[in-house]
Amino acid sequence: MTFNGEHAKKEADLITRSIVTSILKQNLGERVNLINAIALLNEQGITHHIENRAS
């Protein structure tokens, strides 16, 4: 995921966790939440990369 702009940089973690939570809930159900989403993503063997760019 790539985020641009000052506000996106500040909110990148929450945005990322929200997207990952939505995707994982399709297969893993209600056990996925904003707190454990990244850990569960890693458990699934999926890697992620976050890039922040200043505007």
C-alpha positions in Angstrom: 0.0 0.0 0.0 1.2 3.5 -0.7 0.0 6.5 1.1 0.6 10.1 0.0 0.3 13.4 1.8 0.8 14.4 5.4 -2.6 13.3 6.7 -2.3 9.8 5.1 1.1 9.4 6.7 -0.3 10.0 10.1 -3.2 7.6 9.5 -1.4 4.9 7.5 -1.5 2.4 10.4 -5.2 2.7 11.0 -6.1 2.6 7.3 -3.9 -0.4 6.8 -5.4 -2.3 9.7 -8.9 -1.4 8.5 -8.2 -2.8 5.0 -6.5 -5.9 6.3 -9.3 -6.5 8.8 -12.0 -6.3 6.1 -10.1 -8.7 3.8 -9.3 -11.3 6.5 -12.9 -11.3 7.9 -14.1 -12.8 4.7 -12.3 -16.0 5.5 -11.5 -15.9 9.2 -14.7 -14.3 10.5 -15.2 -12.4 13.7 -11.9 -13.4 15.3 -10.2 -10.7 13.2 -10.1 -7.1 14.6 -8.0 -4.0 14.3 -5.7 -5.1 17.0 -4.8 -8.6 15.7 -5.3 -8.0 12.0 -1.6 -7.7 11.1 -0.6 -10.6 13.3 -3.2 -12.8 11.6 -2.1 -11.6 8.2 1.4 -12.8 9.0 0.1 -16.1 10.3 -1.5 -16.6 6.9 1.9 -16.3 5.3 1.0 -13.0 3.6 3.6 -10.2 3.6 2.7 -6.6 3.4 4.6 -3.4 2.6 3.6 0.1 3.6 5.1 3.1 1.9 4.5 6.7 3.1 5.3 9.6 0.7 5.3 13.2 1.7 3.3 15.4 -0.6 
